[in-house]
Amino acid sequence: MTAMAAGWLVLMVLGVPVAFALGAAVLVYMLLAGNTAMLFNIPGRIVGGLYSFPLLAVPFFILAGNLMNKSGVTQRLVAFADTLVGFLPGGLGQVAVVSNIVMSGMSGSGLADASATGSVLIPAMRSKGFSPPFAAAIIGAAATMGPLIPPSIPAVVYGVLAEASIGALFIGGVIPGLIVGGSLMLLVAYLSRTRDIPRRARPTLGELGHATVAAIPALLLPVIILGGILGGVFTPTEAAVVASAYAVLLGFVTRSLGLSDLADVFRETALTSSVILLIVGAASLFAWVLTLNQVPQQLLALLLGFTTDANMTMLLLVLFMLFMGFFLDMMAVLIVSMPLINPIIAAVGIDPVHFGVVFALGIMIGTITPPFGLILFLLSQMTGESIGRLARELAPFYVVLVAVLFLIAFVPPVVLFLPNLLFQR
């Protein structure tokens, strides 16, 4: 089993896609074990890992986000955020944070949020005196809110793997997401004062009203999603379908989306969804082999022999998440590690909803850290800056994000207050 895990890590370091690295490691293990009969289980285990109704939410939330981006919603939301907070210290830096808060309520993906807001705001921020690394750092740090503020694609996958309420996970991320946003706004204000960053004049009531009216159709999407889930009108999976239908309707009504655009949107959605779901299928096969060899039970016994304290266990898991986030994609860490982590958090009494939100932020920090942060690579391509320069500019943002991570990890009510209140848990 150690050889299988090591083989997977080696393949990942060599640049082999996550799903193929997982599958190859399992295949080599089965061949070396000499049990060729197990090979016939591979297709069934991969398909079985995808046979879950809640996983349908993944492609539909991705579709809703792509439709919103294609129909020009991002520009209207940025204009709204500009009138709302552009006059604060930091100017467009504050707009970047607030825009990501709003976008997080639509796409459920930090990478999608960084791409959408970065393509609009980074050129605008550069024209206002922001250095490219500083502009990219703000966008990257703000994108970590993507899986926290509902809807959240990782929350859907986590809910399936951990058998936790997806609705509770959605609601549990609201307060932590807003804390991250507020903390980043304070940091942006402080850093901008030292760099003499300009800001716009206070908006008139007319400007604010015009921008708000233009943004209302887009702002209704998260309201529909959360309102429908909390009101019992539809499940989170059905909410994803409703969100996609609303995004199509909005695009057609505003004439910002045509039939010719749908082909591109569907193709992009299919490619993104297939990558995620292929990883889910391959990881379910990987997890099946781990379970057959009682690896989760052995790991649980090892950990409980060291400590049975929930706080100490949480500390170890947080450090594990931060470490794994340096090297692996968020979905890869989530899918591969949850079969090992589930029995641990259950044994020490950690609420799975609480841990799910902590997990989301912990791994998202890894997406903006070298050497393999996906959002960091995206921002490097968008700005032409090196990974090293971006990482240096992100240093104060790392401190703030890790501080919030420890806050929500060791003060459970920050996460659980709203789920307990609204779901009567």
N, C-alpha and C positions, 0 to 999 in steps of 0.2 A: 504493500500500500504506500509506503514511503517512496518507493521508486516511481509509482504512478503519479503521486503528487509532484515529485521532483521533475518528472518528465513533462508534466503540464506546465510547470513554471519555466522550464528551459525553452519549451516551444513558444511560450508567451514572450520571453525575452528576445527570441529570434524573430519575432514579428509575425508569427502565425496567428490568424484570427482566432478569437476566443473559442468559438464553437468548435472549430476544427482541432484546436489544441486539446480541448476536453475530450472529444471523440477519439482522437489518436491515442491519448494517454490510456483511455479505457480499453481500446482495442489491443494495444501492446500488452497491457496487464493481462487480459484474457488469454492471449496467445502464450505469454510466458507462464501463466498458471496452468496451461495444458488442458483447460476445460473448454473445448471448442463448442460444446453444447450451449454455453452461455451466449455465443455469438448470435444465435437465433432470437435472443431476447432484445437485441439492440433496437430494431425498428419499433417494436411494441413499446419499449420504455421511452423512446424519444417522442413518439406520438402520444403516449399516455401522459407525458409531462405537459403537453399542450391541451389536453382534453379537460378544459376548465372554462366554465361560462364567464367568470370574472375577468379572465384574460382577454376576452373580446373588447374590454374597455381600452386596452393598449392601442390597437390600430385606430380606434375611433377618436381617442383623445389626440393622437398624433395628427389625424386627419383634420380635426377641428383647429388645431394650432396652425397647420399648413394653410388651411383655407383663410384664416384670419390674416396671416402674413401676406398671402397672395392678393388679398382684397384691399390692401393698404390700410388695414386697421392700425398697424404699428405707428404710422405717421400721425394719425388722429390722436392716438393715446399719448404720444410724445408731446404733441401740441397742447393737450390737456394738462399733462404734467408740468409743462413749461410755465403755463399761466398759474398753476397751483403753487409751485415751489421754486420756480426759476429765479425769483428775486432774493432767495435765501443765500447766505454765504456758500460759495461753491457753484452757484448758477446751474450750468448744465450738468454738473456732477450730481447735484440733488435731483435733477430731472431724470438722470440715468437710473438712480436708485428707485425713485417712485415709478418710473416706467416699467422696471423689472418687477416691482410688486404687483402692478396691474397685469402684466403679461404672465406672471406666475399663475394667476387665476384663470388662465385660458389654455396654456399649452401643456403644463405639467412636466416640462423638460427644461432643465437648466441650459443645455446646449442650444436648444431652439431659441430660448430667451436671449442668450448672449449673441446669437447670430442675428436675430431680428433687431434688437435694440442697438447692437454694435454697428450694424451696417448704416443705421440712420444717425446715431449720435456721435460716433468716433470722428467722422469728418467734421461735424458741426463743432465738437469740442476742440478739435485742433485749430479751427478757424477763430476760436475765442481765447486762444492762448494756452490751452492744455497741452502738455507734452504728450506725444503718442503713448508712451508707457503708462503715464498717469491716467489718461483716458481709458486705456485698456484695462488697467487695474480696477478701476471703479466698475466697469461693465462686468468684469469677471467675478469680482466679489459679490456684486448684486445678483448675478445669475445663480448663486448658491441657494437663493430662495425658491428656485423653480420647483423642486420636489417637496418643499415644505408647505407653501400656500396652495390650497386645493384648487383644481384637481392635480393629482400627482401620479405619474406613470409608475415610478418606483413603489409608491404606496400600494398600487394595485397588485404588483408582482409580490411584494412583501406580504400583503394580506392573504394571497393565495398560498404562499409557502408556509407562513406562520399560522394560518387558519385564524387570522385576526379580522375584526370588523373593518372593512375598507372605509365605510362611512366614518367610523370613529377615528381612523388614521387620518382621513381628510381633515376633520375638524380639529384633531389634536395638533396639526401643524400650523394652525392659524396664529396663535399667540407667539410661538417660537419664530415664525416667519416675520411677524411684525417687529419682534424684538431685534432680529437681525437687521431688518430695514432701518429701524430707528437708530441702532448703533452705528450702522454704516453712514447714515446721514450726519450724525454728530462727528464722525471721523472725517468725512469729506469736508465739512465746514471748517474743522480745525486745520487740516492740511491745506485747504484752499486759501485760508487767511495768510499762511506763511508764504504762499506763492503768488499772491496778488492776482487771483483769478477773478475776472469780471463777472458781474451778474446783471440780469435785466432789471428794468424798473418795475415797480409794483404794477400789476395789471389793473386796468379799469374794470368796473363791474360788467361793462359791455363785452370786453375781451374775455373775461372769465365765463360769462354766460354763453357766449358764442362757442368757445372751446368745449364747454361742458355739454351743450346740446349736440355738438358734432360727435362727442365721445360716448354719449348715453347708450346708443345701440350696442356698442362693444362692451361697455361696462355692465350691461344686463346679463351677459353670458355667465360670469361667475355667480351672479344672483340666482339665475335659473338653475344652475347646477346644484348649488348648496341648498337653495330653497326647496327644490324637488326632492333631494335626498332627505333633508330634515323633515319635510312635510309628509314623507312616506309616499310621494307620488311615483317615484321610480327609484330603482337601485342605482348604485354607482355605475354599473355596466350600462344600464339603460340611459343614465345621464350622459354618458359619452356619446351615445347615438343621438340624443336630443341636441347636444352641443354641436355635433357635426351638421345636423339638419338646420339648426339655427344659423350656423356660420354660412352655409350655402344660401339660405334665404336672405341673410343680411347682404351678402355679396351681390346677389341679383337685384335686390331692391335698390341698393345704392349704385348699381351699375358699375361697380368696381371689379366684378368678377364675371367672366363670360364663359360660355360653353367650351371655348377653345382652351381656357385656363384649367379646366377640370382634369384634362388628360395629364397635364404636368403635375398637378396636385396629387392625383391618384397614384401616379408612378412614383413620386417621391415618398408618399405615405407607404406604399407597398414595399419599397426598398428598406426604409427605416424600420418598419414593423417586422419584416422578415428577418432582419439582423437580430433584433431583440428576441423574437420568438424562437429563432434557431438556437440562440444561446440558452434559452429556457429549456428547450428540448434536450440539448446536449448536456446541460447541467443536471437535469433530472436523471439522465443515465449515469453520470458521474456520482451523484448522490446515492443512487441505487446500489452501486458497487461499494461505496463507503458503508452503507447500512448493512449490506450482506456480511461485511467483515467487521461489523460492530465497532467501527471507528468512533461514531458519536458517543456510544456508551463508554468506551475507553477514555475518550477525552473528558467526558463528564466525571468519571471516577478520578481522573488525574487532577482536575480542577477542584473538585470537592475535597480531595485530600489536602489541597493547599489552603482553601478558604471556602466557607459557606456563607460569608457575609455578602449581602446584596450590593453594598456600595463598593467593596473591594472588587467584586466580580464586574460591576459596571465599569470601574476604572480600567481593569484589564481589557475589557471588550472595547472601550473607547480607544485605548492605545493601539489595540489590534486593528481597529477600523482606520485610524489615521495612518498606520504603517502600510496597510494593504492599499489604501487610497493612493499612495505614492507610485504604485507600480501597475495597478489594475483598474479597468473601467468599473464604474459604479455598479452596473448591472451584473458584471462578472463576479464581483465580490459578494453582492447580495445573493445571487442564485447559488453560488458554490458554498458559501459559508453558512447559510441559514439552516441546512440540515444538521450542522454541527452545533450551532448556537441555540436552536430551539430548545433542546432538552436542558441546556445550561440555565437559560433564563427562567424556565419553568421550575427547575429544581431550587433556585435561590429566591423565587418569588418576585421576579421583575415583570411588570406588566408588559405584555407584548406590544400594546399600542404605544406605551411610553418608549420602549426600546426602538420601535420602528421609526419614530420621529428622530430620536437621537442618532440612529443608524443613518438616516437620510442626510442629515447635516454633516455627520462625520465623514461620510464617503464623498459628499459634494466638495468638501474642502480639498480632497485629493484631486479633483478635476482642475484645480487652478494651481497645483504644485508640480514642480518638476520631479522626476524626469518624464512622466508619461501623462500629465494632465491634459485631457481632451480639450477642455475649454481654453487652456493655456496655449495649446497648439493652434486652435482656431483664431485666437486673438493675435498670435504671432503672425499668422498668415494675413490677417486683416490690416495690421499696422506695419508689417515689414520689420518689426523689432525682434531681437533675439529673445529666446526663452529666459536667458540669464537676466537681461535688463528688466523684463516684465516681472520676474520673480522678485527682484530687488525692490521694485516699486510696490509690489504686493505685500511686502513684509509687514507693515502696520495693519493691513487688512487681515493677514493670518492671525495676528494677535487678538484682534477683536472677534473674529469668527471662532477661534478656539475657546475664548472666554465665554462666549454665548453657548458653545457646545457643552462646556462643563456646567454651566448654569442649568441648562435643561436636563442634563444627565443626572444631576444630584439634587435637583428640586423638582420632583415629579409633578406637583400640581401645576407647574407652568404648562406642561403638556396635557395633563389629564383633567384639568378643571372643566373645560368645555365639553369633552366627550362624556364625562360623568354627569354633567348637568343636562346635556341635551339627549343623551342615549340612556340615562338612568342606569348606568352600569354599576 
